[in-house]
Amino acid sequence: MYIGVCKWCKEWRELVHTRNYWDDEIRICTDCLKNPIGHKGRAI
C-alpha cells in the first residue's frame, strides 16, 4: 500500500494495485475497491 491519487475517485488516498482486462495495472484506493458503486457514486 502507498499514498497517491486514485484513478477512479481522483482523491489522495491509500492505494492498492489491481489488474483487469482493459488495463494492465490500475491504482485505486481501498474505498473504491471495497465499495466501487457507493463511494463517490461511481459505478464500475
A tleap script that builds the chain and sets N, CA, C and O, in Angstrom:
source leaprc.protein.ff14SB
mol = sequence {
  NMET TYR ILE GLY VAL CYS LYS TRP CYS LYS
  GLU TRP ARG GLU LEU VAL HIE THR ARG ASN
  TYR TRP ASP ASP GLU ILE ARG ILE CYS THR
  ASP CYS LEU LYS ASN PRO ILE GLY HIE LYS
  GLY ARG ALA CILE
}
set mol.1.N position { 0.827 -1.191 0.000 }
set mol.1.CA position { 0.000 0.000 0.000 }
set mol.1.C position { 0.870 1.253 0.000 }
set mol.1.O position { 1.959 1.277 0.574 }
set mol.2.N position { 0.372 2.270 -0.644 }
set mol.2.CA position { 1.069 3.546 -0.637 }
set mol.2.C position { 0.051 4.657 -0.871 }
set mol.2.O position { -1.098 4.400 -1.231 }
set mol.3.N position { 0.489 5.890 -0.662 }
set mol.3.CA position { -0.411 7.034 -0.809 }
set mol.3.C position { -0.254 7.630 -2.205 }
set mol.3.O position { 0.861 7.823 -2.688 }
set mol.4.N position { -1.374 7.915 -2.839 }
set mol.4.CA position { -1.336 8.502 -4.166 }
set mol.4.C position { -2.740 8.897 -4.596 }
set mol.4.O position { -3.687 8.815 -3.814 }
set mol.5.N position { -2.866 9.329 -5.859 }
set mol.5.CA position { -4.164 9.739 -6.380 }
set mol.5.C position { -4.867 8.536 -7.001 }
set mol.5.O position { -4.345 7.892 -7.911 }
set mol.6.N position { -6.036 8.255 -6.501 }
set mol.6.CA position { -6.823 7.137 -7.010 }
set mol.6.C position { -7.257 7.415 -8.450 }
set mol.6.O position { -7.668 8.528 -8.778 }
set mol.7.N position { -7.162 6.398 -9.303 }
set mol.7.CA position { -7.531 6.565 -10.711 }
set mol.7.C position { -9.032 6.792 -10.890 }
set mol.7.O position { -9.451 7.441 -11.849 }
set mol.8.N position { -9.834 6.266 -9.980 }
set mol.8.CA position { -11.283 6.374 -10.116 }
set mol.8.C position { -11.864 7.617 -9.457 }
set mol.8.O position { -12.581 8.382 -10.101 }
set mol.9.N position { -11.556 7.825 -8.165 }
set mol.9.CA position { -12.192 8.958 -7.462 }
set mol.9.C position { -11.324 10.213 -7.456 }
set mol.9.O position { -11.776 11.273 -7.023 }
set mol.10.N position { -10.078 10.104 -7.933 }
set mol.10.CA position { -9.175 11.248 -8.073 }
set mol.10.C position { -8.843 11.935 -6.750 }
set mol.10.O position { -8.582 13.137 -6.717 }
set mol.11.N position { -8.855 11.169 -5.668 }
set mol.11.CA position { -8.501 11.736 -4.370 }
set mol.11.C position { -7.202 11.110 -3.872 }
set mol.11.O position { -6.826 10.003 -4.259 }
set mol.12.N position { -6.522 11.869 -2.988 }
set mol.12.CA position { -5.318 11.320 -2.363 }
set mol.12.C position { -5.734 10.343 -1.282 }
set mol.12.O position { -6.364 10.724 -0.295 }
set mol.13.N position { -5.377 9.075 -1.472 }
set mol.13.CA position { -5.772 8.040 -0.524 }
set mol.13.C position { -4.728 6.935 -0.494 }
set mol.13.O position { -3.740 6.962 -1.228 }
set mol.14.N position { -4.977 5.959 0.380 }
set mol.14.CA position { -4.159 4.754 0.393 }
set mol.14.C position { -4.557 3.907 -0.806 }
set mol.14.O position { -5.729 3.566 -0.966 }
set mol.15.N position { -3.596 3.569 -1.641 }
set mol.15.CA position { -3.916 2.872 -2.879 }
set mol.15.C position { -3.534 1.399 -2.842 }
set mol.15.O position { -2.652 0.977 -2.095 }
set mol.16.N position { -4.220 0.643 -3.665 }
set mol.16.CA position { -3.873 -0.763 -3.884 }
set mol.16.C position { -3.734 -0.968 -5.391 }
set mol.16.O position { -4.301 -0.212 -6.180 }
set mol.17.N position { -2.994 -1.973 -5.780 }
set mol.17.CA position { -2.829 -2.303 -7.188 }
set mol.17.C position { -3.767 -3.442 -7.537 }
set mol.17.O position { -3.905 -4.399 -6.775 }
set mol.18.N position { -4.398 -3.338 -8.668 }
set mol.18.CA position { -5.233 -4.420 -9.149 }
set mol.18.C position { -5.072 -4.534 -10.657 }
set mol.18.O position { -4.649 -3.584 -11.315 }
set mol.19.N position { -5.404 -5.674 -11.191 }
set mol.19.CA position { -5.287 -5.882 -12.632 }
set mol.19.C position { -6.645 -6.267 -13.205 }
set mol.19.O position { -7.449 -6.926 -12.545 }
set mol.20.N position { -6.888 -5.844 -14.445 }
set mol.20.CA position { -8.117 -6.238 -15.109 }
set mol.20.C position { -7.892 -6.310 -16.612 }
set mol.20.O position { -6.772 -6.115 -17.085 }
set mol.21.N position { -8.939 -6.588 -17.354 }
set mol.21.CA position { -8.776 -6.890 -18.778 }
set mol.21.C position { -8.534 -5.666 -19.653 }
set mol.21.O position { -7.974 -5.803 -20.741 }
set mol.22.N position { -8.936 -4.478 -19.214 }
set mol.22.CA position { -8.757 -3.333 -20.105 }
set mol.22.C position { -7.526 -2.491 -19.768 }
set mol.22.O position { -7.175 -1.581 -20.519 }
set mol.23.N position { -6.872 -2.786 -18.648 }
set mol.23.CA position { -5.706 -2.006 -18.262 }
set mol.23.C position { -4.762 -2.942 -17.523 }
set mol.23.O position { -5.180 -3.645 -16.603 }
set mol.24.N position { -3.506 -2.958 -17.912 }
set mol.24.CA position { -2.557 -3.877 -17.295 }
set mol.24.C position { -2.489 -3.691 -15.787 }
set mol.24.O position { -2.464 -4.661 -15.030 }
set mol.25.N position { -2.460 -2.432 -15.359 }
set mol.25.CA position { -2.337 -2.170 -13.932 }
set mol.25.C position { -3.053 -0.871 -13.612 }
set mol.25.O position { -2.773 0.159 -14.224 }
set mol.26.N position { -3.965 -0.909 -12.671 }
set mol.26.CA position { -4.626 0.313 -12.253 }
set mol.26.C position { -4.438 0.513 -10.766 }
set mol.26.O position { -4.309 -0.450 -10.009 }
set mol.27.N position { -4.423 1.759 -10.353 }
set mol.27.CA position { -4.216 2.080 -8.947 }
set mol.27.C position { -5.471 2.719 -8.396 }
set mol.27.O position { -5.844 3.826 -8.783 }
set mol.28.N position { -6.112 2.013 -7.496 }
set mol.28.CA position { -7.347 2.520 -6.912 }
set mol.28.C position { -7.234 2.499 -5.396 }
set mol.28.O position { -6.453 1.736 -4.829 }
set mol.29.N position { -8.024 3.347 -4.749 }
set mol.29.CA position { -7.974 3.424 -3.292 }
set mol.29.C position { -8.779 2.283 -2.669 }
set mol.29.O position { -9.593 1.640 -3.331 }
set mol.30.N position { -8.533 2.056 -1.406 }
set mol.30.CA position { -9.202 0.955 -0.715 }
set mol.30.C position { -10.715 1.164 -0.665 }
set mol.30.O position { -11.472 0.193 -0.675 }
set mol.31.N position { -11.161 2.420 -0.612 }
set mol.31.CA position { -12.602 2.698 -0.592 }
set mol.31.C position { -13.262 2.290 -1.908 }
set mol.31.O position { -14.346 1.706 -1.910 }
set mol.32.N position { -12.601 2.602 -3.027 }
set mol.32.CA position { -13.150 2.215 -4.333 }
set mol.32.C position { -13.141 0.698 -4.485 }
set mol.32.O position { -14.053 0.119 -5.076 }
set mol.33.N position { -12.108 0.064 -3.950 }
set mol.33.CA position { -12.015 -1.383 -4.058 }
set mol.33.C position { -13.126 -2.078 -3.273 }
set mol.33.O position { -13.703 -3.062 -3.737 }
set mol.34.N position { -13.421 -1.557 -2.081 }
set mol.34.CA position { -14.438 -2.173 -1.224 }
set mol.34.C position { -15.852 -1.817 -1.660 }
set mol.34.O position { -16.761 -2.643 -1.576 }
set mol.35.N position { -16.033 -0.589 -2.125 }
set mol.35.CA position { -17.379 -0.115 -2.431 }
set mol.35.C position { -17.352 0.752 -3.690 }
set mol.35.O position { -17.519 1.968 -3.596 }
set mol.36.N position { -17.146 0.151 -4.870 }
set mol.36.CA position { -16.981 0.918 -6.097 }
set mol.36.C position { -18.232 1.680 -6.539 }
set mol.36.O position { -18.126 2.683 -7.244 }
set mol.37.N position { -19.406 1.215 -6.135 }
set mol.37.CA position { -20.633 1.895 -6.559 }
set mol.37.C position { -21.016 3.005 -5.582 }
set mol.37.O position { -21.353 4.113 -5.998 }
set mol.38.N position { -20.962 2.706 -4.291 }
set mol.38.CA position { -21.389 3.692 -3.302 }
set mol.38.C position { -20.382 4.810 -3.075 }
set mol.38.O position { -20.774 5.950 -2.826 }
set mol.39.N position { -19.110 4.507 -3.156 }
set mol.39.CA position { -18.067 5.504 -2.924 }
set mol.39.C position { -18.005 6.471 -4.103 }
set mol.39.O position { -17.721 6.056 -5.226 }
set mol.40.N position { -18.263 7.735 -3.865 }
set mol.40.CA position { -18.251 8.779 -4.891 }
set mol.40.C position { -19.326 8.602 -5.948 }
set mol.40.O position { -19.339 9.326 -6.943 }
set mol.41.N position { -20.228 7.648 -5.748 }
set mol.41.CA position { -21.332 7.458 -6.684 }
set mol.41.C position { -20.920 6.976 -8.059 }
set mol.41.O position { -21.629 7.216 -9.036 }
set mol.42.N position { -19.800 6.310 -8.151 }
set mol.42.CA position { -19.327 5.860 -9.459 }
set mol.42.C position { -19.546 4.364 -9.630 }
set mol.42.O position { -19.103 3.559 -8.810 }
set mol.43.N position { -20.220 4.012 -10.685 }
set mol.43.CA position { -20.421 2.588 -10.971 }
set mol.43.C position { -19.291 2.099 -11.856 }
set mol.43.O position { -18.938 2.756 -12.836 }
set mol.44.N position { -18.733 0.977 -11.528 }
set mol.44.CA position { -17.600 0.449 -12.291 }
set mol.44.C position { -18.125 -0.514 -13.362 }
set mol.44.O position { -17.339 -1.077 -14.124 }
savepdb mol mol.pdb
quit
